[in-house]
Amino acid sequence: MALDARIRELDNRHQTLDRLIDDERRRPSADEIRLKELKRQKLRLKEEIASLRLRVH
């Protein structure tokens, strides 16, 4: 069950990053460097989540 909890935690962080990306995009002068970093973090989390889900099933 520890893996399930970890996946939920990472899913929550992934959703938070999604909101931060949307918020940054809405700003009149969005910081492209920040956007790029947030997207990179989101992708890393997505890859980790996928990897963990494979281990669970």
Rosetta constraint file for C-alpha pairs under 8 A:
AtomPair CA 1 CA 5 HARMONIC 6.50 0.50
AtomPair CA 2 CA 6 HARMONIC 6.23 0.50
AtomPair CA 3 CA 7 HARMONIC 6.10 0.50
AtomPair CA 3 CA 52 HARMONIC 7.03 0.50
AtomPair CA 3 CA 56 HARMONIC 7.14 0.50
AtomPair CA 4 CA 8 HARMONIC 6.24 0.50
AtomPair CA 4 CA 56 HARMONIC 7.78 0.50
AtomPair CA 5 CA 9 HARMONIC 6.18 0.50
AtomPair CA 6 CA 10 HARMONIC 6.17 0.50
AtomPair CA 7 CA 11 HARMONIC 6.01 0.50
AtomPair CA 7 CA 49 HARMONIC 5.91 0.50
AtomPair CA 7 CA 52 HARMONIC 6.93 0.50
AtomPair CA 7 CA 53 HARMONIC 7.50 0.50
AtomPair CA 8 CA 12 HARMONIC 6.20 0.50
AtomPair CA 9 CA 13 HARMONIC 6.38 0.50
AtomPair CA 10 CA 14 HARMONIC 6.02 0.50
AtomPair CA 10 CA 45 HARMONIC 6.49 0.50
AtomPair CA 10 CA 49 HARMONIC 6.66 0.50
AtomPair CA 11 CA 15 HARMONIC 6.22 0.50
AtomPair CA 11 CA 45 HARMONIC 7.94 0.50
AtomPair CA 11 CA 49 HARMONIC 7.35 0.50
AtomPair CA 12 CA 16 HARMONIC 6.21 0.50
AtomPair CA 13 CA 17 HARMONIC 6.21 0.50
AtomPair CA 13 CA 45 HARMONIC 7.90 0.50
AtomPair CA 14 CA 18 HARMONIC 6.25 0.50
AtomPair CA 14 CA 42 HARMONIC 5.72 0.50
AtomPair CA 14 CA 45 HARMONIC 6.34 0.50
AtomPair CA 14 CA 46 HARMONIC 7.18 0.50
AtomPair CA 15 CA 19 HARMONIC 6.36 0.50
AtomPair CA 16 CA 20 HARMONIC 6.26 0.50
AtomPair CA 17 CA 21 HARMONIC 6.07 0.50
AtomPair CA 17 CA 38 HARMONIC 6.45 0.50
AtomPair CA 17 CA 39 HARMONIC 7.76 0.50
AtomPair CA 17 CA 41 HARMONIC 7.78 0.50
AtomPair CA 17 CA 42 HARMONIC 6.16 0.50
AtomPair CA 18 CA 22 HARMONIC 6.28 0.50
AtomPair CA 18 CA 42 HARMONIC 7.40 0.50
AtomPair CA 19 CA 23 HARMONIC 6.07 0.50
AtomPair CA 20 CA 24 HARMONIC 6.08 0.50
AtomPair CA 20 CA 38 HARMONIC 7.67 0.50
AtomPair CA 21 CA 25 HARMONIC 6.17 0.50
AtomPair CA 21 CA 35 HARMONIC 6.18 0.50
AtomPair CA 21 CA 38 HARMONIC 6.50 0.50
AtomPair CA 21 CA 39 HARMONIC 7.28 0.50
AtomPair CA 22 CA 26 HARMONIC 6.32 0.50
AtomPair CA 23 CA 27 HARMONIC 6.69 0.50
AtomPair CA 24 CA 30 HARMONIC 5.59 0.50
AtomPair CA 24 CA 31 HARMONIC 7.10 0.50
AtomPair CA 24 CA 35 HARMONIC 6.87 0.50
AtomPair CA 25 CA 30 HARMONIC 5.59 0.50
AtomPair CA 25 CA 35 HARMONIC 7.72 0.50
AtomPair CA 26 CA 30 HARMONIC 7.17 0.50
AtomPair CA 30 CA 35 HARMONIC 7.74 0.50
AtomPair CA 31 CA 35 HARMONIC 6.24 0.50
AtomPair CA 32 CA 36 HARMONIC 6.07 0.50
AtomPair CA 33 CA 37 HARMONIC 6.28 0.50
AtomPair CA 34 CA 38 HARMONIC 6.11 0.50
AtomPair CA 35 CA 39 HARMONIC 6.09 0.50
AtomPair CA 36 CA 40 HARMONIC 6.16 0.50
AtomPair CA 37 CA 41 HARMONIC 6.22 0.50
AtomPair CA 38 CA 42 HARMONIC 6.16 0.50
AtomPair CA 39 CA 43 HARMONIC 6.14 0.50
AtomPair CA 40 CA 44 HARMONIC 6.28 0.50
AtomPair CA 41 CA 45 HARMONIC 6.28 0.50
AtomPair CA 42 CA 46 HARMONIC 6.16 0.50
AtomPair CA 43 CA 47 HARMONIC 6.21 0.50
AtomPair CA 44 CA 48 HARMONIC 6.22 0.50
AtomPair CA 45 CA 49 HARMONIC 6.02 0.50
AtomPair CA 46 CA 50 HARMONIC 6.17 0.50
AtomPair CA 47 CA 51 HARMONIC 6.18 0.50
AtomPair CA 48 CA 52 HARMONIC 6.18 0.50
AtomPair CA 49 CA 53 HARMONIC 6.09 0.50
AtomPair CA 50 CA 54 HARMONIC 6.33 0.50
AtomPair CA 51 CA 55 HARMONIC 6.62 0.50
AtomPair CA 52 CA 56 HARMONIC 6.37 0.50
AtomPair CA 53 CA 57 HARMONIC 6.35 0.50
